[in-house]
């Protein structure tokens, strides 16, 4: 009897905790696309081209774009174009630092970072151009410090902020595209003998390599 009472009390406490957590807004993290039943678009995002003299800018912007798609529902970043629905290609066309204000010594006290990017979205199956946007621009400001190292760190943060805004604009355009376009499905590999096909999500054994088809008896 005491065990039954204890079990009931434990159950009531557990239910109460779940209700409390749900009421506070803390819910288990599950992919929104799975809850809505929407198909997941597999997308390849190569490193952006950089036509400016700002070093490593292409890596920073590409990282921000990938992060934007990773944190949004309905997309999965992969490396193999043969398994993808979309390919997103970008090129940084301009980068500038513009003085905004000066101190009493007539030295620059604040700069504005500006990044401009062109983007193409292709259908992976036949590289058909689905969406093109040129001149995507974003800006951010930073204060100059007497310490050059601190100023460079502030500039890098401003670059990240501008890159984040560009990534958000790119995601907005691609999301509108995928919600309105009927995208071609990537070709599946041929099914193996016996009716069992190899799953595309199963990683290949790096030691054995891909399986070899037997030739004849």
Secondary structure, DSSP 8 states (H G I E B T S, - for coil): -HHHHHHHHHHHHHHHHHHHHHHTT------HHHHHT---EEEEE---EE-SSSTTHHHHHHHHHHHHHHTSTTEEE-S-GGG-SEEEEEEEEEEEEEEEEE-TTS-EEEEEEEEEEEEEEEETTTTEEEEEEEEEEEEEEEE--SSHHHHHHHHHHHHHHHHHHHHHHHHHHHHHHHHHS-----------TTS----TTS---TTT-S-------
